[in-house]
Amino acid sequence: MTDKEFERIVRYTQSHYGIDLSRKKVIVSGRLDNYLAMHGYPSYDAYMNSVESDKTGAEAQNLVNILTTNHTYFMRETDHFDFLQKVVLPELREKNSRTHDMRIWCAACSSGEEPYTLAMILKDFLGLDYPNWDTTILATDISRRVLENAIKGVYLKEQIESLPQRWQHANFTKLDEGSYQVKKEIRDNVIFRQFNLMSPLPFKKKLDVVFLRNVMIYFNEETKRDLINRIYEFMEPGGYLFIGATENIDRSATDFCYVRPSVFMKGRQTAGNGAM
Ligand SMILES: C[S@@+](CC[C@H](N)C(=O)[O-])C[C@H]1O[C@@H](n2cnc3c(N)ncnc32)[C@H](O)[C@@H]1O
């Protein structure tokens, strides 16, 4: 891959998806080489011509499927789920007791482990009251490939082992020796949609909780700042934003208040346990 070819791909992914691959040449060529060989493209430029001219968007979608990193797992960054259960959900139950809804967006959901973890926590938290609440989680990602898997909700035994035994029994159906499917009751509580975080946000109602974890690591500072500020506009006062544990946001450029590491809130200075 020549520098010029690489720069073209970097420019494309940056401007369309916010993904900054400028320091990932080895990964980019490693991931694309097989695809180009299998589909008979003579060069990277020939491939990019096809990506840019394909009006159906199918080739661009393949590029996204190939170049995004989708690593995720159930209960990732457990501290967040503890805080959600102990602080955020009790607050929301009280705050929304009249409407009986909780509006939760999982903004880069990959293959579904994160929104399904959230759905299981909600069910556990609300207990017998669960059917009386609308806790539908919107889960979005740019990659259609991972969303297809997410919708099926089928995982290997090793993938669900980080969940408490009780949850494994209550929320999964065994398909065969090695694989398990998330029960319909939990799947029905998550709506999966393809959505590019660079697009205008589509919400009519404001959000109570946003999980935006481990996706901004692929964005540059400007893209991150812009996204965080757009999300802020769509959050309820007192709403919580969770980002990945290794991520950060430029606090001087946002109105979000810091609550605890990788947790932020709209509009109030203090919140629950561990607030600062
Ligand atoms: C590493 S995964 C994180 C999954 C999950 N949030 C977690 O923390 O385990 C990052 C996800 O962000 C998605 N992504 C990258 N750029 C995106 C964009 N512009 N819009 C929406 N999703 C994007 C990728 O497809 C990928 O599935």
The ligand as a Gaussian input file, in Angstrom:
#p B3LYP/6-31G(d) Opt

LIG

0 1
 C      -14.745000      -1.514000      20.398000
 S      -16.429000      -1.510000      19.972000
 C      -17.162000      -1.024000      21.503000
 C      -18.362000      -1.857000      21.849000
 C      -19.007000      -1.540000      23.204000
 N      -19.464000      -0.188000      23.275000
 C      -18.066000      -1.824000      24.343000
 O      -17.594000      -0.906000      24.996000
 O      -17.783000      -2.997000      24.592000
 C      -16.547000      -0.020000      18.993000
 C      -17.762000      -0.009000      18.090000
 O      -17.929000       1.331000      17.563000
 C      -18.468000       1.221000      16.263000
 N      -18.249000       2.483000      15.530000
 C      -17.090000       2.990000      15.065000
 N      -17.302000       4.150000      14.419000
 C      -18.637000       4.387000      14.489000
 C      -19.482000       5.439000      14.006000
 N      -19.008000       6.470000      13.318000
 N      -20.800000       5.358000      14.261000
 C      -21.308000       4.321000      14.967000
 N      -20.567000       3.287000      15.442000
 C      -19.242000       3.337000      15.207000
 C      -17.734000       0.025000      15.676000
 O      -18.434000      -0.554000      14.598000
 C      -17.623000      -0.910000      16.890000
 O      -18.620000      -1.902000      16.893000

